[in-house]
């Protein structure tokens, strides 16, 4: 038995009872509901319904059905459109891609550029919605029809031209389930470099800076440079660690990020090329699940100038990510790594989603996406978490989210 279809679309000011009134009227006719979508934007509603009708029925049925729909629209003071022969659009339900765009501010040109790139690669924009207005404006494009890696390359390689931060992710089953977030500490979760603070306490800032510059120039690897810098701290009283801990400044949004992720069931871990004597206290304060960092050797209340145990270098950070994922039984494709420097490159590449936060060139090149605004909690929007969900998670714990500036 052949069927024909009728697509009914109501639009106008939102009001109670629209859906009920339309479907009550439709129930008087021999039709079935194949698809339905409803969207409310700024108080305006769009409701689309795809109906199947027995093609054996006469044309009078179709005319009566359209008349009934127009009557409902008139009673509700809404516009209505009916299209026969419309097919169910199943393509946009498969191979979905989520493109998140962050701007501070977000310019029309950025939206135009993203839309152009999606269209140029055969993609269709199925929906656009705002998920945050503070501290950045974040919008999500739900699209289909494009290839995710090609679209990601095209959009993220043109970030400077577009003027916004962009994340492109496949919208499949891996968006669900438990996730693991592993973050670098220095210049990511905190604004300082712990080794530099220790150097100030020891009076060896210039010497430590010189070694750091050599490492950045590729003249020394991380492990060699770490040992050389720590050696300069020999004789520093252990009490200096208390001073350094008191001088640490959290990156804006770091506490919100950790709290929200924990409230939503994410596993959150810190991994650092710094020192557990400092990072451990920070991890406890932020309530994260696990932490891994280097260990300073202390004897008789003084730093010896040596580190003990495994060195957490570039490869060590990747191993930490993999170890945390194995411990919690979370597939690597559902891991998120956040970092800023060359020492984070391996874990950014290994993670299911690598995020360069105000990253240096090496980190940006390795990451799947970059966040260039100074608010660490903006990463939540890259993960698809809305501002409303952040506030709802805060309400559960009794925390008061700061209001946006007027």
Buried (B, 14 or more C-beta within 10 A) or exposed (E): EEBBBBBBBBBBEBEEEBBEBBBEBBEEBEBEEBBBEEEEEEEEBBBBBBBBBEEEBEEEBBEEBBEBBEEBBEEBEBEBEBEEEBEEBEEBEEBBBBBBBBBBEBEEEBBEBBBEBBBEBEBBBBEBEBBBEBBBBBBBBBBBBBBBEBBBEBBBEBBEEBBBBBBBBBBBEBBEEEBBBBBBBBBBBBBBBBBBBBBBBBEBBEBBBEBBEBBEEEEBEBBBBBBBBBBBBBEBBBEBBEEBBEBBEBBBBBBBBBBBBBBBEBBBBBBBBBBBBBBBBBBEEBEBBBBBBBBBBBEEEBBBBBBEEEBBBBBBBBBBBBBBBEEBEBBEBBBBBBBBBBBBBBBBBBBBBBBBBBBBEBBBBBBBBBBBBBBBBBBBBBBBBBBEBBEBBBEEEEBEBEEEEE
